[in-house]
Amino acid sequence: MERTLIGDIPHKKDTEILIEGWVEVRRDHGKLMFLVLRDRSGSVQAMAKDDALEQSQPLREQWVVRVHGIVRERPEEMKKDEQNGDVELHVNSVEILSEAAELPFDMDAELNLDTYLDYLPLTLRTQRARDIFSIQATIVQTFRWALIQRGFIEFQAPALTGGDAEGGGDAFTVAYFNDHTAYLATSPQLYKEIMTGAFERVFTIAKIFRAEKSATTRHLAEVTQMDFEMGFIKDYTDVMKMLEAIMRDVCAAVVKQHADVFARFNTKAPLVPQGAFPVLTLREAQEIINVDTSEPDLEPEHERQICAWAREEHGSDFVFITHFPTHKRAFYSLPDPKNPELSYSFDLLFKGLEINSGSQRFHNHDALVATLKERGLDPKHFEYYLQLHAYGVPPHGGCSTGLERITARMLDLSNVKEAAAFPRDMNRIDSRLSE
């Protein structure tokens, strides 16, 4: 008999089927046993009695089983408003495929983050974790498809670089290449710019690595970045418009496919305005929240305050901040021709957190070389990248969205580590590095 996925059970009423999955719950009621069985498509209640009850006696949580049974409609008074809430599986036979050790905690228990991460091979099976990473999968899939539909082509960015792509950030060194030091990429930036010379519109979903000694709720040592770059732009606002369109598609897909998740997390779907996302310069944002306008960036608390303003005044969980000081942005960010002290750059804030940074880039070779020198960077270290500009590149720009950050804010998670399937930071690679 072919396996039936639990999600397809409603179409199998009064039919004998075979399912395979995990035992999530066991409840004994005298001559009856009720089980909740789960596979990749969902869960269903099963009822065992007589011979099936005897076969089910050894079962415990997380044991893996193969079950034959008949799908029956529940009595009207027992129906529930949930997946398979109107049916149950009457078990004919049970085959044990794999046993599980005694669980170290109740799977429904509220765990502290370290315990949750210590037992990830187990805790990833919880409903909460499956919800988080189901939404994350939808974000990635929608980001990819939204860009493909708009004429972008995907490429695979390298994780090893000959130098720090940002021109001076904290990078992990790799001692492998004879007398040369390589680095784990802190960004796919230079490579996606190079790809615009061939394809105009490109994107990549890449792992990047940051060696900064940060142990906060916002930082990870290994991050997934969703980047795109586009040529023949009028200016940086074309990039912002593209990003806004992608974020609208992402939010629509998540809300459509995962309304049940928002309900389980007791949080609201993202608020997306009918009109354009609000846009403020850095100085305008600082004036609104009454902070020092000489500061070159927003502090985390300032990001939360300006997002609260955007939600209240514009009905938007998104807000763009533009025109950051040129000296505080990466060397490839183009200065505003009217005010070179400020750059054609932007951040996108979402529910109180910066999830994206972008800018228009240099497309003039000599101007970029001059900027490198002004920054104290040796153009010889960037000769490979500078070929792009030497051999003709159109005005171009792009941006980078942190997958873990947007996932965390989508569900109002307090720590970005919970939005990484296998988080790495200065204190953890799978297991904790210190107690």
Secondary structure by P-SEA (a helix, b strand, c coil): ccccccccccccccccbbbbbbbcbbbbcccbbbbbbbcccbbbbbbbcaaaaaaaccccccccbbbbbbbbbcccccccccccccbbbbccccccccccccccccccccccaaaaaaacccccccaaaaaaaaaaaaaaaaaaaaaaaabbbbbbbbcccccccccccbbbbbcccccbbbbccccaaaaaaaaaacccccccbbbbbbcccccccccccbbbbbbbbbcccccaaaaaaaaaaaaaaaaaaaaaccaaaaaaaccccbbbbccccccccaaaaaaaaccccccccccaaaaaaaaaaaaacccccbbbbcccccccccccccccccccccccbbbbbcccccccccbbbbccaaaaaaaaaaacccccccccccccccccccccccccccaaaaaaaaccccccccccccccccccccccccc
